């Protein structure tokens, strides 16, 4: 992905900003969504298990599903924040 410095800077901003949103319980949907999108891109760019064989295939496939699990956890965090927000708890948006 070119230019590398731009993608690295974008990833840092998304990781810090998205994490801050989730931790602060403010705009959780936006922070978790951004982190999920970044993770999805990383899943397909870094874990091309379909082009590998042997141990490399296994390790890349394992990493792919770890990233998928992380995306599922981010979706769950958004859902939990939404439930708390709709039940009247302050601080969730």
C-alpha positions in Angstrom: 0.0 0.0 0.0 1.6 3.2 -1.2 2.6 5.6 0.2 3.5 3.6 3.3 3.9 6.6 5.6 0.4 7.8 4.9 -1.1 4.4 5.7 1.0 4.1 8.8 -0.2 7.6 10.0 -3.8 6.7 9.2 -3.5 3.5 11.1 -2.1 5.3 14.2 -4.8 7.9 14.1 -7.5 5.3 13.9 -6.0 3.1 16.6 -5.6 5.9 19.0 -8.8 7.8 18.2 -10.9 4.6 18.0 -9.5 3.2 21.2 -10.1 6.5 23.0 -13.8 6.5 21.9 -14.3 3.0 23.2 -12.5 3.5 26.5 -14.2 6.8 27.1 -17.6 5.4 26.2 -18.2 8.2 23.8 -19.1 7.6 20.2 -18.4 3.9 20.7 -20.0 3.0 17.4 -17.6 5.3 15.5 -14.5 4.2 17.3 -15.3 0.5 17.2 -16.4 0.9 13.5 -13.1 2.6 12.6 -11.1 -0.1 14.4 -13.1 -2.8 12.8 -12.6 -1.4 9.3 -8.9 -1.0 9.9 -8.7 -4.6 11.2 -10.6 -5.9 8.2 -8.2 -4.2 5.8 -5.3 -5.7 7.8 -6.9 -9.1 7.6 -6.9 -9.2 3.9 -3.6 -7.4 3.3 -1.4 -9.2 5.8 -2.9 -12.7 5.9 -3.1 -13.9 2.4 -3.4 -17.6 3.5 -5.0 -18.5 0.1 -1.6 -18.0 -1.5 0.4 -20.0 1.0 1.0 -23.7 1.8 2.1 -25.7 4.8 2.9 -24.1 8.1 2.8 -20.6 6.6 -0.8 -21.3 5.4 -1.8 -22.5 8.9 -0.3 -19.5 10.7 -1.8 -16.9 8.2 -5.2 -18.6 8.5 -5.0 -18.5 12.3 -4.1 -14.8 12.2 -7.0 -14.2 9.8 -9.5 -15.7 12.2 -8.0 -13.9 15.2 -8.6 -10.7 13.4 -12.2 -11.8 12.6 -12.7 -12.5 16.3 -11.5 -9.0 17.1 -14.0 -7.5 14.7 -16.7 -9.6 16.4 -15.7 -8.2 19.8 -15.8 -4.7 18.5 -19.3 -5.3 17.2 -20.3 -6.7 20.6 -18.8 -3.6 22.4 -20.9 -1.4 20.1 -24.0 -3.4 20.9 -23.4 -3.3 24.6 -22.8 0.4 24.5 -26.1 0.8 22.6 -28.0 -1.2 25.1 -26.7 0.8 28.0 -27.4 4.0 26.2 -31.0 3.0 25.4 -31.6 1.9 29.0 -30.8 5.4 30.3 -27.2 5.2 31.5 -25.4 8.5 31.1 -22.2 8.7 29.2 -23.0 6.6 26.2 -23.5 7.9 22.7 
